[in-house]
């Protein structure tokens, strides 16, 4: 079962967010419980690790559960104008997939890491 949870950089900090809708509350609670249970790394830690290898600005981050595995999907805008989409194992921060797209090239080029 694939369930997407939209997460922004501050999503794990409830005091920084306005009160979300009921469905968003449930998603937020699931993400917080996963973090507290040690099932996922904090988003800030994931983004710090990614910046070291993939410099750019995080535009969007999603946390999803796929086949009993938590994944962060991160969209980065690189300084060269390419949009880079990364799939990251939320438990250990390992990048398990990457795709990039330039602004002028609408064809994605899949690139598997590790």
N, C-alpha and C positions, 0 to 999 in steps of 0.2 A: 504494500500500500504506500502510495506516494502522497505525502502531505506537505504542502509548502507553508512555511511560516515566514512572513516578511519581518525582517529585522533591520533596523538602522543602527548606526554606531552606538547610540545611547539606549537602545531598546532594553538592555539588561539593567538599566538604571531607572527604576520606576519613578523616582522623584523628578527626573528631567523630562518626562513625557506627560502630555495631557491625558486625561482619562480616555482610553480606547473603547470601542464598541464591544459588545458582549463576546462575539466570536474572536476578536483580537485579544480580549482578556484571557480566553482559554488558550490561545496560541502562546501568549506571553507567559502564562503560568507553566505550560509544558516546557518552554525553553528554560525558564528559571529553574524548574525542578531538575531538568537534565544537567544544568550547570552545577547546581547544588549537590547532585548525586555523583558528580565527577564523570558524567557520560560525555560531556563536551568541554572544550577549552573556552575560556572567555573570548568574545569577539575581538577585543583589543589585542590580546595575545596573538590571535590568528593574523590580524592585520599587520602587526609589527613584524611577524615572521615573513609575511608575503612581501612587505615593502623592501626587505633586504634582498630579495631575489627578483621581484617584479615591481620596480618603482612606478608609481602612478597614483591617481586619485580614485578612491573607492566611490563608485557612483551608486551601487546597489548591492545589498547583501541579503540573501535568503538562507534560512535554516530550514532544512527539510529532512524528513525521515523517509528513507528508501531501503526497503528490505532489511528492516531492523538496524539500520546504520544511519547515524546522523551525518549530514553533509552541509557544509556551507557552500553556497554558490555566490561567487564574488565577481562583480563586473568592475573592471578597472579601466580608467582612461589614461593611457600612457602619454608621455610628452611628445611622442611622434604622431599622435592623433589616432593611434590604433586602440580599438576597444578589445580588451582581453577578458575572456570569461574563464574563471577558474573553478574547478570542483575540488573541494578540500575536505578531507576526513576530519570531522569536527572533534573526534576523540584525541587525535595526536597531531593534527596540523599538516599532515602529508598531502601534498598536491597530487591528486589522482587523475586529473585531466585538465587540459588547457586548450582554448580555441582563441584565435585572434582574428580581428577584422579591421581593415583600415577603412577610413571614411570613403575612399574612392573605390575600394574593392568590396563588393557586397557578397562575395563568395567566402565562406568561412573555411579556415584551414585547420582541421583537427590536428592536435598534437598531444600525444599521450606522454606524460612524464612518469618515470619509474615503472 
